[in-house]
């Protein structure tokens, strides 16, 4: 999903391309200019389709080295991932126990598929 804005002027300008990324983000902004001063800006939001886990705690160390693929999205639009070959999921939960402000948002490892319709406590 992306947006594009084009502005035209008659002044002659040099051709240029600029690409920028926000730190820790997968958003990309690209600006293109041509010899007639046309400027096009496109912003694209992307999600990694898979990830390889490393650095898990000793309790979940068996998951290290596994590849997780995006298999769905939560109601807030965040992706959830499933390990290849086993029922283990990684997902972001804004309120993992449904208790409100006492529960900090966090990434969860779980052997149950998270809800794609709930906005909090995704494991029910």
Residue pairs with C-beta under 8 A, 6 or more apart in sequence:
1 44
1 45
2 42
2 43
2 44
2 45
3 42
3 43
4 40
4 41
4 42
5 40
5 41
6 38
6 39
6 40
7 38
7 39
8 36
8 37
8 38
9 36
9 37
9 38
10 36
10 37
11 37
12 35
12 36
12 37
13 33
13 34
13 35
13 36
13 37
14 33
14 35
15 33
15 34
15 35
16 31
16 32
16 33
17 30
17 31
17 32
17 33
18 30
18 31
19 28
19 29
19 30
19 31
20 28
20 29
21 27
21 28
21 29
26 45
26 46
26 47
26 48
27 43
27 44
27 45
27 46
28 43
28 44
28 46
29 41
29 42
29 43
30 41
30 42
30 44
31 39
31 40
31 41
32 38
32 39
32 40
33 39
47 70
47 79
48 70
48 79
49 69
49 70
50 67
50 68
50 69
50 70
50 81
51 67
51 68
51 81
51 90
52 65
52 66
52 67
52 68
53 63
53 64
53 65
53 66
53 67
53 68
53 83
53 90
54 64
54 65
55 64
56 63
56 64
56 109
60 109
63 83
63 88
63 109
66 83
66 84
66 85
66 86
66 88
67 83
67 84
68 81
68 82
68 83
68 84
68 88
68 89
68 90
69 81
69 82
69 84
70 79
70 80
70 81
71 80
71 81
71 82
71 89
71 113
72 79
72 80
72 113
72 114
72 116
73 79
73 80
73 116
74 80
74 91
74 92
74 93
74 114
74 115
74 116
74 118
74 119
74 122
75 115
75 116
75 117
75 118
75 119
76 94
76 119
78 91
78 92
79 91
80 89
80 90
80 91
80 92
80 113
80 114
80 116
80 122
81 89
81 90
81 91
82 88
82 89
82 113
83 89
87 111
87 112
87 113
88 109
88 110
88 111
89 108
89 109
89 110
89 111
89 112
89 113
89 114
90 107
90 108
90 109
91 107
91 108
91 110
91 114
91 122
92 105
92 106
92 107
92 108
93 105
93 106
93 107
93 108
93 114
93 120
93 121
93 122
93 123
94 105
94 119
94 120
95 103
95 105
95 120
95 121
96 103
96 106
96 108
96 120
96 121
96 122
96 123
97 103
97 121
98 120
98 121
108 114
108 122
108 123
110 123
112 123
114 122
114 123
115 122
115 123
115 124
118 124
